[in-house]
């Protein structure tokens, strides 16, 4: 099993430096902002996105001042997105702890997320890293479109596989692609290289989100959240879409009706999960995840061999083998 601490080794010193800088970047003269910031930073996750940035810089050139700006810009935007998502989803939990909105209420959470986004914009402008700002701003637009498209389709309970791919490309894959392309741009890579790594990042992001969607069909307790969350929220992800496509029209209508009318019932959720397993939805989804992963790794192996490139390959493997 690949460990994240081993993947970090080629850029461990730079990750430590990034963490020191990020605390300074996110600080404010307003005490409540610093209070919320400290709370969020203490509960930071795996920091995979700044890791993608720094490994990409090292793989395509060298880590520069702009690399740290890129990593901070990405992390500010990502953290703001998570805080806003918890408000939108009315979620009181984030990574096993109380969410910001659960402690300080939604108004503070929304304003804090806005603050982080503004800090990211100002950082890029201050450093005159306008190329990075363009990449991240475009990713932010795509992520918002992806979430809105998913919301639109969940209301109609009608989504096909191609639309599903469009949703996850926009809402997840573009952020990882922007991490890797920002890293390359910060290292001074050519436009051709930046474009190449962006497409690799899209494939990594697709595999990452498909892995997340598979968690919904795993046993209770494996990732610290109830099984069937997507079903309860009427989110049609790849395992369910495939299963519905493989069954007869009558069974399809019956399953959609169950989700529409009884989606909060654990009995209905269990029936849907069993149906997905029986129709081969899990097997098909795993195969597609592996396809995206393989294509991403093949693209990475076109770059010269280095510790950073090999760590990036391991990071891709980690995204599809993680247990949470």
C-alpha angles and dihedrals in degrees: 000000000000113000123214092223089060092049090053095055098095090055102024094119090048092048089053090050091048092053091053092049094045093058089055094045093052095046124110141187088238111091097213090053091053090046092054092042092054090048092051095045092051088058098043116146130225093309090225094155098059086042089056089050096051095042090050091051091050093044094052100034129316138316111266138175087271089057090062090047090051093049091049093046092051094045093048091051094044093049091048089051092052092049091049092045091057089054093048092047092042087232120168094191136066121175092341095309134091113283121238092255091051091059104031100021129243099290093059091042093053093046091046091052089049089050092054092049091050091049090054093051092047092048092054092046093047091052091041090233094147094156090059091047090053093051094048094043090053090050090051091053092048092049092053091049091050093052092047092048090051090049091050093051094044089058092055094038088223121117131143128205095262092052090047090054090049091051096051093041089056102038100040116004096055091059093053090043089052090051092056096040091048089051091052093044091050089053090055096252120164122263089252091057092044090053091047095053091045090061090047088051091053090056092048090050092049091053090046094053094043088054089052091051091052090058089069089068096048127102120280118279098020095113101015098257132092117273113249100034093140091049091050089050091047092242109155106211129179099276092053096040091052093047092050091050092051097052130075119272094254094053090045092054091047093052093046089049090051091053092046097048104029106022093132093055114101088211091059092044090053091049092051092048091050090049092052091051093048093050093052095251094138094048092048093047093050090051092052091048090053091050092056090045093050093049091050093050092047088054092050092050089061087073120084114277114265141142090258093051092048090048089051089053089050090049090056090050089049092054091062099037099046118118095214 
